[in-house]
Amino acid sequence: MNVLVIGAAGMIGSKLGRRLARDGSLAGKAISRLELHDLVPCDVPAGVPVGSSAGDLSSAGEAERIIAARPDIIFHLAAIVSGEAEQDFEKGYRINMDGTRALLEAIRASATRPRLVFASSIAVFGAPFPEAIDDCFFNTPLTSYGTQKAISELLISDYSRKGFVDGISVRLPTICVRPGKPNKAASGFFSNIIREPLAGHEAILPVSDGVMHWHASPRAALGFLLHAASLDLAAVGPRRAITMPGVAVSVGEQIAALRKVAGDAVARRIRREPDPFLESIVAGWPRNFAPRRALELGFTADRSFEEIIRIHIEDELGGRIV
Amino acid sequence: MNVLVIGAAGMIGSKLGRRLARDGSLAGKAISRLELHDLVPCDVPAGVPVGSSAGDLSSAGEAERIIAARPDIIFHLAAIVSGEAEQDFEKGYRINMDGTRALLEAIRASATRPRLVFASSIAVFGAPFPEAIDDCFFNTPLTSYGTQKAISELLISDYSRKGFVDGISVRLPTICVRPGKPNKAASGFFSNIIREPLAGHEAILPVSDGVMHWHASPRAALGFLLHAASLDLAAVGPRRAITMPGVAVSVGEQIAALRKVAGDAVARRIRREPDPFLESIVAGWPRNFAPRRALELGFTADRSFEEIIRIHIEDELGGRIV
């Protein structure tokens, strides 16, 4: 089978490409061809035959070009991130909304009906919230990024209902521990306070210990995408946007887990430097979910935040803590 | 003040144009200019100075042209109806989604910040439902029309949040009694079984008496739009899509109300001719709502289905029943 990953140069996309190339199969079938696409060139992993191309999904003819090989399964992970979509209104809508629509229109015109797995986000939700957000809670995004994700979900559901594609939108929790350098994303501290101390560096904690949030490891996120690719969508019905399970923990519980896994010396590398503006942004973010549908459909979260830390140590640090 | 009505040739749009021209004021201010726009030419009512034009909102330059006079309040009622949007996928998305976006983009480029009142629909909801749909229930449309309305709502909320427009989406109930000839809309029977007997004609009832639905008179719908135009949206906050109040009645209760208002001879003009296919379509439609936000914001529904019938007799039949 022929598999396409769009957004394959990103953090999750590159992990997914490597995993698919290594596994050599998906949904119980051998992968004959893996195509990787992003705005920038992708690393080409070893394993199955891999093609790679770079371009803007929203530009004329690009979506048609990248599905010309008639993929059986498409992972659509391409997006301008939240902060950039908020700063550059036009670019966010072009990539995150028009890009998805261009892909759907190219698929409709091709008269194929591939499985489409779309990486959506809990940013489709905006405060105020109930204590735990259930599967029937409405979308009131407080960012353009969240709006674009919610619109993409609606399009994918409608194109699926009409039989033009067989799509599913998986709303990913915040990915933690995000590997790489600290970045300026407002949510960066959730990962920084784990990754940096484990690497021997100091980390800044800009919010109070009581801030609760919804997390999944990169490994769990890959699991969601792969499971969504192989799921029987007849059981899902016409409601094709599904909130993924995660681990709801407070920052204080994150730090306690770090202390338990790596010791007090590591946990002491977190320095509290409150930022009231950032705290006010974070107050609008989801804290906790009751993702019953996803659990019933067999999506599996990390078991605890300790496990999330151990996964980071295994997958990113070769098992070693500095 | 300068007022624009887009979709002014439709049933609600033409009533709104006549009402604004007659009132001569809106939100406590005199109307200096009323501009009417539709795909087809509009009737020009007497009263305030009225301009009128015809064109496709989604075609290049049209949205810029119709807001060139910098309206203070815009009513956006233009849409391809549900059945046609379902049959002509491309046309539905072009008019109902791209048209709304073109309007929002023209407003953004104009650097004005008009009040935008968007006529949305309970078609943003799709079964299964709870007994009464509350204000936090999610949008899972089962038609392309409903999808396009839900996407328009999301866009209007995001453009409002960014300060490009001051928008509000009012989700209208099914309008009953719809004046004019019986049409082929799947929902047509809700009006047909009242309007036709009152005019001395037989009406076909294709569903069972237990079918419940959510209704508002044309007069109530105008009230919603006018109230939305004058409302203080600071009190509404960032959640700009609001389900309007209505009257939840079963078909049996509709008929009982008709009998009470117009007598048994009129009610006997309804002929039962069950259509299992239509009944299955209707089973996916909303039955009842708990529209608390709208009520708190001062939107007012009809008091009963009897009142809905009396409004039809007053406003459309000059008070006379055949």
Boltz contact constraints between the chains, C-beta under 6 A:
constraints:
  - contact:
      token1: [A, 136]
      token2: [B, 137]
      max_distance: 6.0
  - contact:
      token1: [A, 136]
      token2: [B, 138]
      max_distance: 6.0
  - contact:
      token1: [A, 137]
      token2: [B, 136]
      max_distance: 6.0
  - contact:
      token1: [A, 138]
      token2: [B, 136]
      max_distance: 6.0
  - contact:
      token1: [A, 138]
      token2: [B, 138]
      max_distance: 6.0
  - contact:
      token1: [A, 140]
      token2: [B, 239]
      max_distance: 6.0
  - contact:
      token1: [A, 144]
      token2: [B, 158]
      max_distance: 6.0
  - contact:
      token1: [A, 147]
      token2: [B, 154]
      max_distance: 6.0
  - contact:
      token1: [A, 147]
      token2: [B, 158]
      max_distance: 6.0
  - contact:
      token1: [A, 150]
      token2: [B, 154]
      max_distance: 6.0
  - contact:
      token1: [A, 151]
      token2: [B, 151]
      max_distance: 6.0
  - contact:
      token1: [A, 151]
      token2: [B, 154]
      max_distance: 6.0
  - contact:
      token1: [A, 154]
      token2: [B, 147]
      max_distance: 6.0
  - contact:
      token1: [A, 154]
      token2: [B, 150]
      max_distance: 6.0
  - contact:
      token1: [A, 154]
      token2: [B, 151]
      max_distance: 6.0
  - contact:
      token1: [A, 158]
      token2: [B, 144]
      max_distance: 6.0
  - contact:
      token1: [A, 158]
      token2: [B, 147]
      max_distance: 6.0
  - contact:
      token1: [A, 239]
      token2: [B, 140]
      max_distance: 6.0
